[in-house]
């Protein structure tokens, strides 16, 4: 039996799962990489390479997140797990933020990287052009936004993971299983 690419009423499909986990793990790795970049000095041999990787991976994330949003628009999502109305509202708000915060983080990263007018080279394959600086001191202001929004995003993702574990081990419902078990095309 073939595995379901699209979501079913009771589970996420392979497409949603792959996008979710690739983006989640990449964002966590990028956050750690960004913290490491802050420790580098001009004379460190990695001063040029590690930030270039961070920017290239960031530009790749732009494409993945755009694909994830498009996938979400064209693909039905599973029915929500029954829970109190207040918790359902919080869940929806957290999910919305987990779509919005990466966009803000990536936009601010782009503003940092292109504040001097230079394009972003993506793995030396192609360049993403720079826009003219939009505000004075753009690099510093965008850097503050980038750090704090990324920190909020990773913290919220951690709470999201803890909530999934709570659903699995305490509530004993299928919240976590729906994002781990790929349904067959006949599952509904």
C-alpha positions in Angstrom: 0.0 0.0 0.0 1.2 3.5 -0.8 1.9 6.0 1.8 -0.3 9.1 1.9 1.4 12.2 0.6 -1.4 14.5 1.7 -3.0 14.8 5.1 -6.0 12.7 6.0 -8.8 13.7 8.4 -7.0 11.9 11.2 -3.3 12.2 10.4 -0.7 14.3 8.7 0.6 13.0 5.4 4.2 12.5 4.3 4.4 16.0 2.7 3.4 17.8 5.9 5.6 15.6 8.1 8.7 16.1 5.9 8.3 19.8 5.8 7.5 20.0 9.5 10.6 18.0 10.6 13.1 19.4 8.1 12.1 23.0 8.9 12.0 22.4 12.7 15.4 20.7 12.8 16.9 23.2 10.5 15.6 26.1 12.6 17.0 24.6 15.8 20.4 24.0 14.1 20.4 27.5 12.7 19.7 29.0 16.2 22.7 27.1 17.6 24.8 28.2 14.6 23.7 31.8 15.1 24.8 31.7 18.8 28.1 30.2 17.7 28.6 33.0 15.1 28.3 35.5 17.9 31.3 34.0 19.6 33.6 34.3 16.5 36.1 37.1 16.2 37.4 38.6 13.0 40.6 36.6 13.3 38.9 33.3 13.8 39.4 31.1 10.7 35.6 30.3 10.7 34.6 34.0 10.7 33.9 34.0 6.9 32.7 30.5 6.3 30.2 29.8 9.2 28.2 33.1 8.6 28.1 32.3 4.9 26.6 28.8 5.7 24.1 30.5 8.0 23.0 32.9 5.3 22.8 30.1 2.6 20.8 27.8 4.9 18.6 30.8 5.8 17.8 31.4 2.1 17.0 27.7 1.7 14.6 28.0 4.6 12.8 30.9 2.9 12.0 28.4 0.1 11.0 25.6 2.4 8.8 27.9 4.5 7.1 29.3 1.4 6.5 25.7 0.3 5.2 24.8 3.8 2.7 27.7 3.7 1.6 26.8 0.2 1.2 23.2 1.2 -0.9 24.3 4.2 -3.1 26.4 1.9 -3.8 23.6 -0.7 -3.8 20.6 1.7 -6.5 20.0 4.3 -5.2 19.5 7.8 -6.4 16.8 10.1 -9.4 17.4 12.4 -8.2 18.9 15.8 -8.0 16.5 18.7 -10.9 17.2 21.1 -9.8 19.5 23.9 -11.2 22.4 25.9 -12.1 25.5 23.8 -9.5 27.6 25.6 -6.7 25.1 24.8 -7.8 24.9 21.2 -7.6 28.7 20.9 -4.1 28.6 22.4 -3.1 25.8 20.1 -4.2 27.8 17.0 -2.4 30.9 18.3 0.9 29.0 18.8 0.6 27.4 15.4 0.0 30.8 13.8 3.1 32.1 15.6 5.2 29.1 14.5 4.4 30.2 10.9 4.9 34.0 11.5 8.0 34.0 13.6 10.2 32.2 11.1 9.1 34.7 8.4 10.1 37.6 10.7 13.4 35.9 11.6 14.3 35.3 8.0 13.3 38.8 6.9 15.4 40.4 9.6 18.3 38.1 8.7 18.1 39.3 5.1 18.0 42.9 6.3 21.2 42.3 8.4 23.0 40.5 5.6 22.2 43.0 2.9 22.4 46.3 4.9 25.7 47.1 3.2 24.2 46.6 -0.3 25.9 43.3 -1.0 23.9 40.3 -2.2 23.7 37.0 -0.3 25.6 34.3 -2.0 23.7 31.0 -1.6 26.3 28.2 -1.4 28.2 30.1 -4.2 25.5 28.8 -6.6 23.6 32.1 -7.1 23.2 35.5 -5.4 20.0 36.9 -3.8 20.2 40.6 -4.6 20.2 43.2 -1.8 17.6 45.9 -1.5 18.7 49.4 -0.6 18.8 49.9 3.2 15.4 50.8 4.4 16.3 52.5 7.7 19.3 54.1 9.4 21.3 51.6 11.5 19.5 48.8 9.7 22.0 46.1 10.5 22.0 46.7 14.2 18.2 47.1 14.5 17.5 44.0 12.3 20.1 42.1 14.4 18.2 42.8 17.6 14.9 41.7 16.0 16.6 38.6 14.5 18.0 37.5 17.8 14.9 38.1 20.0 12.4 36.8 17.5 14.5 33.7 16.9 14.9 33.1 20.6 11.1 33.5 21.0 10.5 31.1 18.1 12.8 28.4 19.4 11.4 28.8 22.9 7.8 28.5 21.6 8.9 25.4 19.5 10.2 23.9 22.7 6.9 24.5 24.5 5.2 23.1 21.4 7.3 19.9 21.7 6.5 19.6 25.4 2.8 20.0 24.7 3.0 17.2 22.2 4.8 15.0 24.8 2.1 15.9 27.4 -0.6 14.9 24.9 1.1 11.6 24.3 2.1 10.6 27.8 -0.5 12.3 30.0 -3.6 12.8 27.8 -2.8 9.6 25.9 -4.2 10.9 22.6 -2.9 10.8 19.1 -1.5 14.3 18.8 2.2 13.2 18.6 1.4 10.0 16.6 -0.3 12.0 13.9 3.0 13.8 13.2 5.2 10.6 13.4 3.2 7.8 11.7 2.7 8.2 8.0 -0.8 7.1 7.0 -1.5 4.7 4.1 -3.6 6.2 1.3 -6.5 4.1 2.5 -6.4 5.5 6.0 -9.0 8.2 6.8 
